[in-house]
Amino acid sequence: MCPTRFFVVLIVFSVAAPARCGLHYSGEQFAELPSQWRGFLLDQRMLRLIAVKPSVKVSESAVRKKYREEAARLRNLSRQRKLDAGEAADLGALLIRLAELDEALAVLREAQGRYANHYRVVANLGTAWQLQGDLDRAEMYLQQAVRLAPGKFEPAEQLHLKLVRVRKRKKNPADLDDLFGIRYVAEKGEYVAGRILPEEKKKLPANAVAQLQQLALWLPGDGLLLWQLAELANAFGDVRTAAAIMEGCVTEFGLNHPELRRHRRLTREAADALADKSAASLKTEHSRHVAGVKPRSNRPLLNRLVSLTLPEIDPKGINPLPWDIVIETKMDRKYKPTFHPYLKQLDGKQVRINGFMQPLSNNPDVVAFMLIEYPVGCWYCESPGVTGIILVELPPGKTTPFTRNQIQVTGTLTLNDKDPENFLYLLGKAQVEPLK
């Protein structure tokens, strides 16, 4: 099956100098925002998982391990000498990412006593107090961070400060934050998928999506920020992205606000209706919402790849297949792939990987489908590219029902570096299970 039937060429945008504001860690370098929705969601989720401590059911992510090791290095250094302002800001940021808030506050408060006007120390301290639930102290330090921020970073710092102030005033903490002073309605106070009143849309600042994406990267565990991003996507006509993000707000963050659940249903119904449209209609839909939000980068994190500690391959057992290794595949100008050495060793062996279905047809029961790391809104805007898609084929005579929920797939991996008209990766004789 020719993958070009499903893919579109994605433009690689140039990136500006890395932004360092909000949560300051020198190891996190950001591209110019807004990023493509899918890339943003991938990196935002990766940052969120840093805070997830390993357990019997959840293994430690490679990124968390790197952050934990770097925090340990700076701790050891602090026992030998006083950390300078940048090192203290980094240690505080690492501890915030690792959800070690008490220690983060201790480090940053001590640093702020020595470096009272250091921008990164002050901003991290404000973020730590916010996550600890002390919005009064968070407001005090974020107000100082706005004053200390370099000019080009000041607007995003101001939005962070506004977020804290809005939440201090809210009667119901579960309500959507009113960050832009608009109502996400289309007519007579009603919410309509893909539409918003023109006078309300005019109130949105030109960089609303970029600034809100930055806030969500600083605060990746904040589901309300993702809900607001979903509303922005819908306001610009991208109902598929809106539906996908709202789905994550409910299933991954456990948000249960009646308004969110109603908007989730309406956008999902609209997204499902798009599946029945012709290719020409889909291109029209794509053009309509792309005119509103033009991404400046494919993914926000410039240095997201980390050295993975990979398990020894079991030739007779089932081996975990990390997405980080899958997307490391490089393509030359003639579309010939170069696979990661670890991935090449898995060729022909049993592997297991989690992901989301992307159907090849409209049939409710499928014999084959594309597996992707994270669900997409608009396939024209957010398709992951050939290196991020695995073709899954079930055994002859077997089918599995299509689902939008995350699944676990086990099968025999076959790599393709010969036929450019076929998928790069195939999981054959696959078994599909819901992710527990």
C-alpha positions as CSV (number, residue, x, y, z in Angstrom):
1,M,0.0,0.0,0.0
2,C,1.5,3.3,-1.1
3,P,2.0,5.6,1.9
4,T,1.9,8.7,-0.3
5,R,-1.9,8.2,-0.5
6,F,-2.2,9.2,3.1
7,F,0.7,11.6,3.7
8,V,1.2,15.2,2.9
9,V,4.6,17.0,2.7
10,L,5.1,19.0,5.9
11,I,7.0,22.2,5.6
12,V,10.0,22.5,8.0
13,F,9.9,26.0,9.4
14,S,13.0,27.8,10.6
15,V,13.4,28.3,14.3
16,A,14.3,31.4,16.2
17,A,16.7,31.7,19.1
18,P,15.5,29.4,22.0
19,A,13.1,30.9,24.4
20,R,14.0,30.7,28.1
21,C,11.2,32.0,30.2
22,G,8.6,30.7,32.6
23,L,10.1,27.5,33.9
24,H,13.8,28.0,33.3
25,Y,16.0,25.0,32.7
26,S,19.0,25.4,30.5
27,G,18.6,21.9,29.2
28,E,15.2,22.8,27.6
29,Q,15.6,24.7,24.4
30,F,12.4,25.8,22.7
31,A,11.7,26.5,19.0
32,E,9.6,29.4,17.9
33,L,6.0,29.0,18.8
34,P,3.3,28.1,17.9
35,S,4.3,24.6,17.0
36,Q,2.3,22.2,14.9
37,W,-0.4,20.8,17.1
38,R,0.7,17.2,17.0
39,G,4.3,18.0,17.7
40,F,3.3,20.2,20.6
41,L,1.1,17.5,22.1
42,L,4.0,15.0,21.9
43,D,6.5,17.2,23.6
44,Q,4.0,18.5,26.2
45,R,3.1,14.9,27.1
46,M,6.8,14.0,27.3
47,L,7.4,16.8,29.8
48,R,4.4,15.8,31.8
49,L,5.6,12.2,32.1
50,I,8.8,13.4,33.8
51,A,6.7,13.9,37.0
52,V,5.4,10.3,36.9
53,K,7.3,8.2,39.4
54,P,7.9,4.6,38.5
55,S,5.8,1.9,40.1
56,V,4.9,-1.7,39.5
57,K,2.7,-0.8,36.6
58,V,4.6,2.2,35.3
59,S,8.3,2.1,34.3
60,E,10.5,5.2,34.5
61,S,10.6,7.2,31.3
62,A,14.1,7.8,29.7
63,V,13.6,11.5,30.0
64,R,12.7,11.3,33.7
65,K,15.8,9.3,34.3
66,K,18.0,11.9,32.6
67,Y,16.4,14.7,34.6
68,R,16.8,12.7,37.9
69,E,20.5,12.1,37.1
70,E,21.1,15.8,36.3
71,A,19.4,16.8,39.5
72,A,21.6,14.4,41.5
73,R,24.7,15.9,39.8
74,L,23.7,19.4,40.9
75,R,22.8,18.2,44.4
76,N,26.3,16.7,44.7
77,L,27.9,19.9,43.4
78,S,26.0,21.9,46.0
79,R,27.6,19.9,48.7
80,Q,31.0,20.9,47.4
81,R,30.3,24.6,46.9
82,K,27.6,27.2,46.6
83,L,25.7,26.9,43.3
84,D,25.8,30.0,41.1
85,A,22.5,31.6,40.1
86,G,22.1,29.6,36.8
87,E,22.9,26.3,38.5
88,A,20.4,26.9,41.3
89,A,17.7,27.9,38.8
90,D,18.5,24.7,36.9
91,L,18.3,22.5,40.0
92,G,15.0,24.1,41.0
93,A,13.6,23.6,37.5
94,L,14.6,20.0,37.5
95,L,13.0,19.3,40.9
96,I,9.8,21.0,39.7
97,R,9.7,18.8,36.6
98,L,10.3,15.8,38.9
99,A,7.4,16.9,41.2
100,E,9.8,17.3,44.1
101,L,8.3,20.6,45.1
102,D,9.4,20.8,48.7
103,E,13.0,20.4,47.8
104,A,12.6,22.8,44.8
105,L,11.2,25.5,47.1
106,A,14.1,25.0,49.5
107,V,16.7,25.3,46.8
108,L,15.0,28.3,45.1
109,R,14.3,30.2,48.3
110,E,17.9,29.9,49.4
111,A,19.0,31.0,45.9
112,Q,16.6,33.9,45.8
113,G,18.1,35.1,49.1
114,R,21.5,35.4,47.4
115,Y,20.4,36.3,43.9
116,A,17.4,38.5,44.7
117,N,17.1,39.9,41.1
118,H,18.0,36.9,39.1
119,Y,15.2,36.4,36.5
120,R,15.4,32.7,36.2
121,V,15.6,32.0,39.9
122,V,12.6,34.3,40.7
123,A,10.5,33.0,37.8
124,N,11.1,29.3,38.9
125,L,10.3,30.2,42.5
126,G,6.9,31.7,41.4
127,T,6.1,28.6,39.4
128,A,7.1,26.3,42.4
129,W,4.7,28.3,44.7
130,Q,1.9,28.0,42.1
131,L,2.3,24.3,41.9
132,Q,2.4,24.0,45.7
133,G,-0.9,25.8,45.8
134,D,0.2,29.1,47.3
135,L,-1.1,31.5,44.7
136,D,-0.4,34.6,46.8
137,R,3.3,33.9,46.9
138,A,3.2,32.7,43.3
139,E,1.7,36.1,42.3
140,M,4.3,38.0,44.3
141,Y,7.3,36.3,42.6
142,L,5.8,36.2,39.1
143,Q,5.1,39.9,39.3
144,Q,8.8,40.3,40.0
145,A,9.6,38.0,37.1
146,V,7.6,40.2,34.8
147,R,9.7,43.2,35.9
148,L,13.0,41.3,35.4
149,A,12.1,39.5,32.2
150,P,13.9,40.5,29.0
151,G,11.6,42.4,26.7
152,K,10.8,39.6,24.2
153,F,9.9,37.2,27.0
154,E,7.7,39.7,29.0
155,P,4.4,39.0,27.2
156,A,4.5,35.3,28.1
157,E,5.5,36.1,31.7
158,Q,2.5,38.5,31.9
159,L,0.2,35.8,30.7
160,H,1.5,33.4,33.4
161,L,1.0,36.1,36.0
162,K,-2.6,36.7,34.7
163,L,-3.3,32.9,34.9
164,V,-2.4,33.0,38.6
165,R,-4.5,36.1,39.3
166,V,-7.5,34.6,37.4
167,R,-7.3,31.4,39.4
168,K,-7.2,33.4,42.7
169,R,-10.6,35.0,41.7
170,K,-12.3,31.9,40.4
171,K,-15.3,30.6,42.4
172,N,-15.1,27.2,40.8
173,P,-11.5,26.0,40.3
174,A,-12.7,23.5,37.6
175,D,-14.1,26.3,35.4
176,L,-12.2,27.3,32.2
177,D,-9.7,30.2,32.9
178,D,-10.7,33.5,31.3
179,L,-7.3,34.4,30.0
180,F,-8.4,36.4,26.9
181,G,-11.7,37.9,27.9
182,I,-13.7,36.1,25.2
183,R,-16.7,33.7,25.0
184,Y,-16.2,30.6,22.9
185,V,-19.7,30.8,21.4
186,A,-20.9,31.0,17.8
187,E,-24.5,32.4,18.0
188,K,-27.0,33.3,20.7
189,G,-24.7,32.1,23.4
190,E,-24.5,28.6,21.8
191,Y,-21.3,26.6,21.3
192,V,-20.9,25.3,17.8
193,A,-18.0,23.1,16.6
194,G,-15.7,25.0,14.4
195,R,-17.2,28.4,14.8
196,I,-17.0,31.4,17.1
197,L,-18.6,34.9,17.0
198,P,-16.5,37.2,14.8
199,E,-16.5,39.9,17.4
200,E,-15.2,37.4,20.0
201,K,-12.5,36.1,17.7
202,K,-11.2,39.7,17.1
203,K,-10.5,40.0,20.8
204,L,-7.9,37.2,20.6
205,P,-4.3,38.5,20.5
206,A,-2.4,37.4,17.4
207,N,-0.1,35.3,19.5
208,A,-2.7,33.7,21.7
209,V,-1.9,30.1,20.6
210,A,1.9,30.6,20.9
211,Q,1.7,32.1,24.4
212,L,-0.8,29.4,25.6
213,Q,1.4,26.6,24.2
214,Q,4.3,28.1,26.1
215,L,2.3,28.1,29.3
216,A,1.3,24.5,28.8
217,L,4.9,23.5,28.2
218,W,5.9,25.2,31.5
219,L,3.0,23.6,33.3
220,P,2.5,20.2,31.4
221,G,0.4,18.7,34.2
222,D,-2.3,21.5,33.9
223,G,-5.3,20.0,32.1
224,L,-7.2,23.3,32.1
225,L,-4.5,24.9,29.9
226,L,-5.0,22.1,27.4
227,W,-8.8,22.6,27.5
228,Q,-8.2,26.3,26.7
229,L,-6.0,25.3,23.8
230,A,-8.7,23.0,22.5
231,E,-11.1,25.9,22.6
232,L,-8.6,28.0,20.6
233,A,-8.3,25.2,18.0
234,N,-12.1,25.1,17.7
235,A,-12.2,28.9,17.4
236,F,-10.0,28.7,14.4
237,G,-12.1,26.0,12.8
238,D,-9.9,23.0,13.6
239,V,-12.5,20.7,15.1
240,R,-10.4,17.6,14.8
241,T,-7.6,19.0,16.9
242,A,-10.1,20.4,19.3
243,A,-11.8,17.0,19.7
244,A,-8.5,15.2,20.1
245,I,-7.3,17.6,22.8
246,M,-10.6,17.6,24.7
247,E,-10.5,13.8,24.6
248,G,-7.2,13.9,26.3
249,C,-8.5,16.3,28.9
250,V,-11.1,13.8,29.9
251,T,-9.2,10.5,29.5
252,E,-5.7,11.5,30.5
253,F,-6.3,14.4,33.0
254,G,-9.6,13.2,34.4
255,L,-11.4,16.5,33.9
256,N,-15.1,16.2,34.3
257,H,-16.5,19.7,33.9
258,P,-20.0,19.5,32.3
259,E,-19.1,22.2,29.8
260,L,-16.0,20.4,28.7
261,R,-17.8,17.1,28.3
262,R,-20.5,18.8,26.1
263,H,-17.9,20.6,24.0
264,R,-16.0,17.3,23.7
265,R,-19.1,15.6,22.4
266,L,-19.9,18.4,19.9
267,T,-16.4,18.6,18.5
268,R,-16.2,14.8,18.3
269,E,-19.4,14.6,16.3
270,A,-18.2,17.3,13.9
271,A,-14.8,15.5,13.5
272,D,-16.6,12.2,12.8
273,A,-18.7,13.9,10.2
274,L,-15.5,15.1,8.4
275,A,-14.5,11.4,7.9
276,D,-17.4,11.1,5.5
277,K,-16.4,14.0,3.4
278,S,-14.6,13.9,0.0
279,A,-10.9,14.6,-0.3
280,A,-11.7,18.0,-1.8
281,S,-13.9,18.9,1.1
282,L,-11.2,17.9,3.5
283,K,-8.7,20.1,1.8
284,T,-11.2,23.0,2.0
285,E,-11.6,22.3,5.8
286,H,-7.8,22.2,6.1
287,S,-7.3,25.5,4.3
288,R,-10.0,27.2,6.5
289,H,-8.4,26.5,9.9
290,V,-4.7,26.7,8.7
291,A,-5.4,30.3,7.7
292,G,-6.0,31.0,11.4
293,V,-3.0,29.3,13.1
294,K,0.3,29.1,11.1
295,P,2.8,27.0,12.9
296,R,6.4,28.3,13.2
297,S,7.9,25.0,14.1
298,N,7.2,21.3,13.8
299,R,7.9,20.5,17.5
300,P,8.6,22.9,20.4
301,L,11.5,21.1,22.0
302,L,14.7,21.4,20.1
303,N,16.8,19.0,22.2
304,R,14.1,16.5,23.1
305,L,16.2,13.4,22.1
306,V,18.0,11.8,25.0
307,S,20.3,8.9,25.3
308,L,18.1,5.9,26.1
309,T,19.0,3.1,28.3
310,L,17.8,0.3,26.0
311,P,17.1,-3.3,27.3
312,E,19.0,-6.2,26.0
313,I,17.2,-7.8,23.1
314,D,15.6,-11.2,23.7
315,P,15.6,-13.1,20.4
316,K,12.8,-15.5,21.6
317,G,10.8,-13.2,23.8
318,I,8.7,-10.0,23.3
319,N,10.8,-6.8,23.2
320,P,9.6,-3.3,24.1
321,L,9.8,-1.0,21.0
322,P,10.3,2.7,22.1
323,W,8.8,5.4,19.8
324,D,12.0,7.4,20.3
325,I,13.9,4.7,18.4
326,V,11.3,4.4,15.7
327,I,11.3,8.1,14.9
328,E,15.1,8.2,14.9
329,T,15.0,6.7,11.3
330,K,16.6,9.1,8.8
331,M,15.6,9.5,5.2
332,D,18.0,10.7,2.5
333,R,17.0,12.6,-0.6
334,K,16.1,9.4,-2.5
335,Y,13.8,8.4,0.4
336,K,16.1,5.6,1.5
337,P,15.9,5.0,5.2
338,T,18.7,4.6,7.7
339,F,17.4,2.8,10.8
340,H,18.8,3.2,14.3
341,P,21.1,0.2,15.1
342,Y,18.9,-1.0,17.9
343,L,15.9,-1.0,15.6
344,K,17.8,-3.0,13.1
345,Q,18.5,-5.6,15.7
346,L,14.7,-5.9,16.4
347,D,14.0,-6.7,12.7
348,G,12.2,-10.1,12.5
349,K,11.6,-10.3,16.3
350,Q,8.6,-10.0,18.4
351,V,8.0,-6.5,19.7
352,R,5.4,-4.6,21.8
353,I,4.5,-0.9,21.4
354,N,1.7,1.4,22.5
355,G,0.0,3.9,20.2
356,F,-3.2,5.0,18.5
357,M,-5.1,3.7,15.5
358,Q,-5.2,5.7,12.3
359,P,-7.6,3.8,10.0
360,L,-7.0,2.9,6.3
361,S,-10.7,2.7,5.6
362,N,-14.1,3.6,7.1
363,N,-14.8,0.0,8.2
364,P,-15.6,-0.4,11.9
365,D,-13.7,-3.7,12.0
366,V,-10.2,-3.6,10.6
367,V,-7.7,-6.2,9.4
368,A,-4.9,-3.6,9.1
369,F,-4.3,0.0,10.3
370,M,-1.6,2.6,10.8
371,L,-0.2,2.9,14.3
372,I,0.9,6.4,15.5
373,E,2.4,7.6,18.8
374,Y,-0.2,10.2,19.5
375,P,-3.7,10.9,18.0
376,V,-3.9,13.7,15.5
377,G,-6.5,16.3,14.8
378,C,-6.2,17.2,11.2
379,W,-4.3,14.6,9.1
380,Y,-3.3,17.3,6.6
381,C,-1.6,19.4,9.3
382,E,-0.4,16.8,11.8
383,S,0.5,13.6,10.0
384,P,3.7,12.3,11.7
385,G,5.5,11.5,8.4
386,V,6.7,8.2,7.1
387,T,9.1,7.6,10.0
388,G,6.4,7.9,12.6
389,I,3.9,5.4,11.2
390,I,3.8,1.7,11.6
391,L,1.6,-0.5,9.5
392,V,-0.2,-3.2,11.6
393,E,-1.6,-6.3,10.0
394,L,-3.6,-8.9,11.9
395,P,-3.4,-12.6,11.2
396,P,-5.4,-13.9,8.3
397,G,-9.1,-14.1,9.1
398,K,-8.8,-11.8,12.2
399,T,-10.3,-8.4,12.7
400,T,-10.3,-5.8,15.5
401,P,-12.7,-3.0,16.2
402,F,-11.5,0.5,15.5
403,T,-11.0,2.6,18.6
404,R,-9.8,6.0,19.5
405,N,-8.3,4.9,22.8
406,Q,-4.7,4.0,23.3
407,I,-3.9,0.4,22.5
408,Q,-1.0,-2.1,22.9
409,V,0.1,-3.9,19.8
410,T,2.3,-7.1,19.8
411,G,3.7,-8.5,16.6
412,T,6.6,-9.4,14.4
413,L,8.6,-6.4,13.2
414,T,9.7,-6.2,9.6
415,L,11.7,-3.2,8.4
416,N,11.5,-2.0,4.8
417,D,14.5,-0.2,3.2
418,K,14.0,-1.5,-0.3
419,D,10.4,-0.5,-1.5
420,P,9.7,3.3,-1.2
421,E,6.1,2.6,-2.1
422,N,5.5,0.7,1.1
423,F,5.6,1.5,4.8
424,L,8.9,1.6,6.6
425,Y,7.7,-0.7,9.5
426,L,5.3,-3.6,9.5
427,L,4.0,-5.4,12.6
428,G,2.7,-8.7,11.2
429,K,0.4,-11.3,12.8
430,A,-0.3,-8.7,15.4
431,Q,-2.4,-8.9,18.5
432,V,-4.2,-5.7,19.7
433,E,-5.2,-5.1,23.3
434,P,-6.6,-2.1,25.0
435,L,-4.0,-0.3,27.2
436,K,-4.8,-1.1,30.8
